[in-house]
């Protein structure tokens, strides 16, 4: 990794957030080592504390993690020694910045695992609502052996890009069931377009409308959605009436509530069985096809 790349990583939001605990860890080790050298005849207070069994009252709250200065002070160092240790910490980090990057990568991997486990639990708890919704639009094979769910917004540029790969899955795999979750979070126009889409579903034209709407240029709104509907020869009188129906409102409200339960805050967001694809990766079709094959072979534990 180049020095410039290291600097970029360290000055990023995640890098800065990681800096303090990283210094704490390095500082603790160096402080203890420095103390051992300067006071070889006396046991380290840190070592004594670690040797004693720790007891925590049932009602006690966990103590906050100490700063690196607290750790240094607890090591029994005087002001001159503390300054020397602080200089050692700085020198170590300057000479070994990759330590921070390694710790950051490990932290991200751990957080990703925790998030995946949390979402897996949420999927299991809400399986019926996710995989067997009462009124969400379904495309592809309604009786397919693998279910794909997409949360999307018509004003989301990444959703537009992802549509190409999703459509490819629908066209090429006749055993896939796709549940479309209208999740308008970007603007008022997004919600207006979602309502028109759900009204178009009542006339059996959801997928045609969705394809035309997602491929249309410009901002999605009620006006642009109605133009698309008119080009598809929908019954405009019925459509305008259905836009304001309780059924349409309930579907959008239910989707928002479900997204909150699953911790979904952005679009697009895909579920392939109980597997997750957040966002719109460049190789979305390949990832989705791979997960579809896995679910088909191994089954879905909660579907």
Secondary structure, DSSP 8 states (H G I E B T S, - for coil): --HHHHHHHHHSHHHHHHHHHHHHHHHHHHHHHHHHHHTTTS--HHHHHHHS-----TT--------HHHHHHHTT--HHHHHHHHHHHHHHHHHTTHHHHHHHHHHHHHHHHHHHHHHHHHHHHTHHHHHS-SS-EEEE-TT-SEEEEEEE-TT-HHHHHHHHHHHHHHHH-TTEEEEEEE---S-HHHHHHHHHHHHHHTTT-HHHHHHHHHH--S---HHHHHHHHHHTT--HHHHHHHHT-HHHHHHHHHHHHHHHHHT--SS-EEEETTEEEES--TTHHHHHHHHHHHHHHH--S--
